[in-house]
């Protein structure tokens, strides 16, 4: 049963049948593969949240931590349970055939795929709503409902891939990726409710509790209540039937937050509005510009389901980002909604705006690709000389390596980009999704080049392995290492790269460990603590003011 036509005003979408030609499925799959697969193989977990989350998963898989209270160095981290369980189970299942870092990344790559698929189907179902369909032409020739919905869905998927903020965060083993998949599935369930029965009900029962147990119970509660209020008012009988399931899923999400220790106060005391604005501008580019155009062109239809549900998700994510002091990881959860909003700009986008997006993408991503190739050639051949000199200054000690397979993939990706530019700029294309092909292709190209030509350099600069290789001689095998106050990522590096037993408790220096690791930030090295003798002082290659100091306990 469709929305009542009485409440629907004429919408701004004027779309001819030739504009809803299908994006070739092979090309769409190639976009997704070029986006998801690079970075999955052959790299270390990177310093920060990526390594810290992986360290917790490895500790679970190796039995060094309780599955109900994830820990690093014997200290509880308060990590989200569901993502840690997924990574730990994958490590255990892949042992000993798969490297633990690769095994942990596999389920998170699948979560990214799930998020992309959920965005496509959410946009498809939302575009099928009567209020979203294009205006009929006087003499026929308007787009058919299924073709139009499919073209909008293709645009939404390309909008997700094109968004700059997802580039790194979408390829980490962090709880936020599980949260993103849960939010995308919730949006799909809300969108599909008028057209499906069982799937959306199961979807909300999995999405909201999954979001809660992945470390975002407050967001699950707000999204659940917001969706419940909107669904309750929906004029479609089948859509209203989802309200009971939404209420049950919201209660379940709140209930599961207590035993999984997911509730946490993360509100920042203050926020820099200027930095927040900059974050929103680059993180959500180019989707925010298209979404803003949608809100203007469809301003008389903001209460309709094809705009209201994405707006709910975007609004909650923006509020969470502000409340958490400008958190990019909270902002990432709004991407499923903003991608759908961006897709509904495509039927109303003017040719001049579309051309501007195309030419900006061509110049921006082509120059970026040239820069990556220039650095690679400089490191391999010495020409041009300046990029290699800059690398030597910023990452001293780095030795370039050659990978024939990586070079072939990089060359194939570059040729595909040149073909895509030629295809798009050869003459005017009528396809609805045309304006997002170059932004999505450019982002996929840059990620592919970074994870092929630049992978060893990124690993050297962002991994803890180079530091551990410097200090491991000062950490005898089978020794216990005290690391009070160390970051989660450093503790994870000591446990994973050095394979040492770590005590990270606040009083670890007074325990039984005969090695002590401290981090000092500043120009002057501190005096050794009482009872300890300094045996090593090293820096990560890309650090200038941070020293990792290793001490040996003095003999009585």
C-alpha positions, 0 to 999 in steps of 0.5 A: 500500500502506497502513501496517500497521494493527497498528502504528496506535493509535486516533487522536483524530479524530472527524469527521462527513461534514458537517464536511468540506464543501468550502471554495469554490474561488473563496473560496480563490482570493480568499484567496490573491489578496488575500494575494499580489497587494497589494504586488506593484505600485507600490512601491519595494524597501524598505530592508534585505534587500529592496533589497540583494537587488534591487540584486544582481539589477539589477547582474546584469541590467545586466551590472555584476556576474558571474553567478557572483559577485554584487556591489554597488558592485564588492564581492562580496556572497556572495548566493545564486545561484539567487534572484539568477538568477531575479530578474535573468532576470526583469528582463532579460526584462521590460526595457524594458516593466516597471519593474525592481523589479516585474519582479524581484518577479514570480518571487518572487510565483510562489514564494510561490504555489508554497509555498502550493500545496505546503502544500495538497497536502502536507497533503492527501496526509498526511491520506490516510495510514491513521493520520491518517484519522478513527475510523469511527463505529459506525453510519456517517456518518464523513467519507470519506477524500478529503473529510477530506483536502481539508478538512485541506488547506484548513485548512493553507493558511489556517494559512499565510496566517494566520501573522503572520511571513510577512506581510512576509517573504513579499512580499520579493525575498529568497533566503529566499522561494526557500528557503521554496518549496523546503522546502514542495516537499520536504514535498510530495514526502515526503507524496506518495511513497506515492501518486505515483512520478515527481512526488516523485522530481523534487520532491526532486531540485529541492527539496534542491539548490534549497534549497542554491543558495538559500543554505541548504546546511546546512539542505538537508543536515540535512533530506535526511538526516533525511528519508532516515532516516525514509523508510528506516523507512517501512512503505510500499513506495512511500514507501521507494522515495523513499530512493534519490532522497533520498540522491542529492538530498542529495549533489547539494545538498552538491556544489552548495554548493561552486561556488555559494559557499553555505557560510557560518558563520552561528552566533551566539555568544550568544542572548537567550532572552527575545527568542527566545520573543517572536519565536516567539510572535508570528511563528508565531501562531496556527499555533503554538497549534494545532500545540501542541494537535496534539502533545498530542492526537496524542501517541501518533502522533508517529512516524506519517508525517502528523506526523513529516515536518512535525515534522522541518521544524519542528524543523530550522527552530527549531534554525536559528533558535536557532543563528543568534541568533533569525533570523526568516528561518530561522524562516520555513522552518518554516512549511510544517511548522507549518501542516500540524501546525496543520491536524491540530488542527482535527479535535480542536479544542473548540468553546470554543477555536474560538470564542475564536480567532474572537472574538480575530480579529474584535476584533484585525483589526477594530481594526487595520483601523479604525486604518488607515482612521483614519490614511488619513482623517486624512491626506486630510481632517484628521479625526481630527487626531491620526493626521495629527499623528503621521505628521507627527512620525514621517515629516516631509515626507510628502505624502498622495496619492489613488489611486482604484483603491487606495481601491476595492480597500480598500473591497472588502476591508473589505466582504468582511471584514464579510461574512466576520465575519457569515458566521462568527458568524451560527451554528455552522458545521460545516466543519473549516476554519472556525476558520482562516477569520477569522485568514486573512481578517484577515491578508489584509485588513490586508495589503491595506489596508496596500498600498493605503491605506498604500502611499505612507506605507510607501514614504516611510518604508521606501524610500531614494528620499526620501533619494536625492532629497535628495542627488542634486543633490550627485552630478553625473551620470556621476560615480563615488561612493565608498561604503566601508563602506556597507550593501548596501541604500545601495549598491543605492539609489545604483545604482538610484535615483541611477543612479550608478556606485558603488565600495564597496570598503574603499579607495574613498576613495583611488581616482579617485571625486570624490564620497564618501558616508559614514554617520554615527550620532550626535549630532555631525557628524564632521569631513570626511576629509582631502582632502574637502569636505562638500557635503551632509548629509541624513537619511532621513525616519524616521531620527533619529540617522543622517546620510548625508554627501556629500563632494566631493574637494578640488582639489589 
